[in-house]
Amino acid sequence: MFIESPRYTERLGSVRLNHVQSVIALDSGLKNQLPPHSAMGVVKIDEETIKHYEDRMAIVIPVKDEKLKLFEGVVSGVPQDCLVIVVSNSQREKVDRFRMEGDALDQLCRFTLRQALIVHQKDPAIARAAMDADYNDLLDEDGLVRDGKSEAMIIGLLMAKAAGKEYVGFVDADNYFPGAVLEYVRNYAAGFSLAQSRYSMVRILWQYKPKISGILYLRKWGRISEVTNKYLNSLISTKTGFETEVVRTSNAGEHAMSMQLAEILPFASGYAGEPQELVSMFENFGGILPTKDIKVMEQGIDIFQIETRNPHLHEEKGNEHLNEMLLSSLSTIYHSPLCDEELKQAILAELIGQGILKKGEEPPPVYINAPLKKGKVLQLVEAIQSDFDKYHVLH
């Protein structure tokens, strides 16, 4: 793979947020074929390096009642050396969608001789393990794992840790292009190979997000990402004193992180998960608020934003879904202790102008799950490992 070198890095305390790097070419040939000296702005990442990171990576696919053909396509796009972990919150009554997903995954794994894990979000064994490990943030009033994508991500992280993986990537289950999924994971590997720190994250920026309305129109930005990017950049600007546009991946559902970083991050519920990750890193390691994680401050956190070659076409879920997503995303910024009064008023004006809030209303705070390190994470992982075979697709 040929990828642009990081051209600019915004630094906020120990957080190093790299500007968008574009993929120049998806394949770069053999390891001994070096790029010419004139191509100093381009990094070659050979196939051996990409495979090194893929072998150490789990890909978590949260799914909830998605079309089976879409789901199968997404799984088929994950590189063979990665461990696939499906965390489903699909219905079990009337039509057992979870069983159908398991059957489809089983068939694909048998054809390709690969291993995968599948778990239901409401599995009582997971809930009991969380309760025993004093990680009750994950549970609802019924004593089961809460609904929400972030909760599915946390289960996926625990499964990946139980399987001994060093990196975890997330891919949404509603992607129409399996080739795009393949590229996402290769981009994750490319980003990790460039990291200086064990605490690293790779966030995907789609080159285009197609919309079909009579003709195929390749949009550059989604409405939610464009607005959330704006206010996250404003949050950084108020602390540095310099205007910036460095954040381009505020709502990147496709992203990956090292296990060391995953264990120290809180995860917001609902649609707030991806922007809250950035806000939490700014709060905890931006050098503005006090932190107890001295080791992380010393090493720093590397965040890469990589623009794909493949477009991203996914299911359209309507304006109500988009409004809820925008409200949750901006709420993470609004309720951050880093957010000053001027920025709060700008966010309120945005939400009122979009018709999402009425005058006098404020965005409700989002629910945030504590970092895994706050619970007895090793005890939790050991409880999962003790019954690990039941989650394997191929026994």
N, C-alpha and C positions, 0 to 999 in steps of 0.2 A: 504494500500500500504506500502511496505517496500522499503526504499530508502537509499542509502549511505549517511552518514553524510558528510558535506563539509570537505574534508581532507586538503585543502590548499586554502588560499584566497590571491590573489594579490591585493595590495592596491595602488591606484594611487590617491593621494589627498583624496577626499571624496568618490571615486568610489571603491566599494568592489566587485571584480570580482572573484567569486568562481570557483574552478576547477570543472571539469565534475563530476557529481554524477550519478551513474548508478542505474536504477530501479532493485531492487533485486527480488521483487515479485509484481504482479499487484494488489493483494488483501491481506489484513492483518487480516481479521476476525473482530469480534466485538470489540467495544471500550474497554471493560473491560479485554480483553486478551492482556496482556503486553508482550513484548519480553523479553527473559532471560537477566540477568545482563551481561552475557558474550558478548552480541551483542552490545557493546557500539559504534561500528562504523556504526550502522544501526539505522535509525529513522523509527518509525512506525507512519504512518499518517492514522488515522481511517476514516471510511466512513462518519461519521458525519461532520468531519472537511472538507473533500473534498466537500461534498454537500453544506456546508456553503459558500465556495468560488464560487462554480458553480452557486449558486443562485444569486450571485452578479456580475456575469460575462456575457459579451456579446461576442459572437464569430463572427468575421467578415470574410466573405468569398468573396474575390474579384474574379470575374469571367469574362472571355471574350471568348465567342464562344467555350466553352469547350463542350465535349460530355455530353449529358444529363444524361446518365447512370452514368458517373463519378460524375457529380454534385449531383445527387440524393444520391449516395452512401456517399459522403462527408457529406451532410446534415444529413443523417440517423445516422452517427457516433457521432454527437454532443450530449452530455448529455442532457436529457430532461429539466433540470432546468436552462440551459443557454438560453439566448436570441440569436437566430440566426439573423444575419444581412447580407443580400446578397447585394453587391454593384457590379452591372453589367455594363460592357462597351461593351456588345454584340451588334451585328448589329440589326437595326430596319427595314431596307429596304429589299425588296424582301422577304426573309424569316425572320420573326420577332423572332429572337432568344430570345430576352428579354421576350417576351410574353410567349414563350415556357418554359422558366425558371420559370416565375411566376406561370404558370399552374402546373408545376411539384412540386413546393414548396407548392402551395395551397393544392394539393392532399395529399402530405405527412403530412402536418400540420393537415388536417381534419382527417386523419387516426389516428394520434397520439395525437390529442387534445393539440397541442402545438402552441405557438405564434411565429411569425417571421416577419421581416421587409425586404422589397426589394425595392431598388431604382436604377434608372439608373444614371450612372455617368454624363450624359449630361442633366440631368433634369434642365430645365431653372429656376425652383423655388430655387434649391440649389445655382445656380450661382447668382441669384438676392440677396439671403440672404447673400452670401459671399461678394458681392459688397457693400451692405448696411452696413455690419459690418467692412468695410475697410480691408477685407482679400483678396486682389486682387491677391496675390501670387498664389492662387489656379486656376486662370482663364487664358485662352489662348486669342489670339488676336480676336477670335470670341465672346468673352464674356461668354463662357461656361467653365466648369471645364476642365482642361487640361487632356490629355490622360496620363496614367501611373498608375502603381500599388500603388505608394505612395499616389497619389491623391485619389484613391479608399479607402485606409486605413484612410485618414483624414476624408472622408465622413462617413465612418464606425464609427470613433471615435465620431464625432458629433452626429450621431444617437444614439450611446451608452450613451452619456452624456444626450441627450434629454430623454432617457428612464430611467435615474437615475442609471445607472450601475457604479460600482466602479472599475471594472477591464475589460480589453479588450484583447481578444486573436485573433490571425490571423491564418487562415488555408487556404492553397492553394486549388484550386478547381479541381486539376488534379490528386488526390490521388486515387489509385486503391483499397486501403484497408480501409473500414470504421472502422474496429477495431483499426487501427493506429490512426485515428482521435480521437476516444474515449480516447485512451491513452494520446495523446497530451494534451487534455483538463484536464484530471486528473493530469497530470504532472504539468500543469500550476497551478492548485489548490495547489498541494503539495509544489511547490516553493514559492507561496505567503504565505503559512502557516509558512514557515521558515524565512520569511523576518523580519528584525529588523526595517526597515524604511517604511514609507508610499510611498517612491519612489523606486519601485522595478520592476524588469524585469525577465522573465523566457524565456530562449532560448533553443530550442530542438535540440539535436544531435541525428540523426538517428543511430541506431546501425549498420544497413546495408542498402545499397542502391542497390538493385538487378539489374542486367543487364542480359538480355536474349539474347544469341547468340548461338543457338543450344542447350546449356545447361544453367541451372540457376546458375549464379555466383553472390555471395553476396559480393559486394564491400564494403570496410570499408569507403572510402573517395571518394567524388566527386572531379574532377580536380579543379574546381573553388574554392571550399571551402579550399582545401589544400593550394593553392597558396595564397589566401587572408588571411587565418589564419597566414601564415608565416610572411607576411609583417605587419599585425596588431600587432603580437607579437614583431616584430622588433621595431615598433613604441614605444611600452611600454618599451622595453629594453633600447632604447636610452635615456629615461627619468629616469629610475631607476638605470641604471648602471649594472643591472643583467639580464642575458639572461633568457627568459621565454618562455613557450609553453602553457600558460594558456588559450589563446583564441582558442576555437575549433568550434565556432558557428558563424563565420563571416557572412555567407550568409543564416542564419536560417530564411527561410520564415515562418516557424511555430514558433511563439514567442508570448509573451503576456506581458502586462505591467499594472501597476496601472494607474488610470486616472490622478492622480497627476503628475506622470512622463510623461504621454502622452502629457499633456498640455504644458510642457516646452521644449519638444524636437522638433528640426527642422526635416523635413522629405525630404530626397533627392528623386528626381524623377527617374523613370526608375528602373534599376536593382541595383542602388546604395543604396536603402533604408536601408537594414539591416546593412551593414557595416558602413554606415554614422551614424546610431544611436549610435554605440560604439564610433566612432571618435568624435562625438559631445559631448558625456558624458566626454570623456577624455579632450577635449578642455575646456569645460565650468566648470567642477567640478574636474579636475585632480590636481588642486592646482598649475598649471604652468602658465596659463593665468589668468588675472583678471576676476572675476565674480561678478555680482550684486545679485545673488540668495543666500543670506546668510542663509536662512532657510534650503535650500537644502544642503548647505555645512555642516551645523550643524548636520542634520539628516543622511546625506550620502545616497548613492544609492546602493542597493543590486542587483547584477546580478547573476542569477543562470543558469547553463548549465546542463541540464538533458538528459542523454542518455536513449533512449527508449528500450523496449523489442521488439516491433514490427519493422520490416523493413519498408522502405519507397519506394514504387514503384510508379513512376509517369510517365507522358508522356515525351518521348524523343523529343526534339525540334531542334536537329541538332547542328552542330559546329558553325554556324553563330550566333546562339542564345548564345552559350557558350562564344564565343569571345567577344560579346557585353557585356555580363555579367561581364567578367573578366576586361575588359577595364573600365567599370563604377565603379566596386568595388575598383580597385587599384587607380583610379582617386580620390576617396574620401580621401585616405591616402596621395597621392602625393600633393594635393592642401591644405592639412591641415597646419596651421601655426606651428604645432608640428613637422612636417616632416623636418628633416635636409637634407643637400645637399647629404650626402653619401647615405641615404636611397632613396632619389629621383633618384639618378643614378642607384641604384639597381633595382628600379621599372621600369625605362626606359629600362634597359638591359633585364629584364624579358619580357616586352611587345614586344620588338624588337625580342628577341629570339623566342617568340611564333608566330611571323609573324603578330602581330596585329598592330604594329606601324612600320614606317620606320625610319631610322636614321635621326635625326634632328627634328622629330615630338615629340610633347608632348601630354599626354592624355588631352582631353578637359575637363574643369571643369563641374561638374554636376549641374543641376538646383536644388536649395534647397528651399523648401517651409518654410516660417517663422513659428516658434512655434505658436500654437493656441492662446497662451496668448498675442501675439503681436496684434491680432485682437480683436474686441469686441465679445469675444467668447460667452458670455451670451446672447447678442443680436442675434447672429447667431443661437444659440440653441433654443431660444424662437421663432424665425421665423420658424424653423423646427417643433417645437411643435405645432404651430398654425395650421398646416395642417398635423398633424402626422397620422391621420386616413388613408390617401391615401397610406401610405407606409406599413400599416399592411396587411398581407396576408389574415387573417381572420378578417373581419370587425365586 
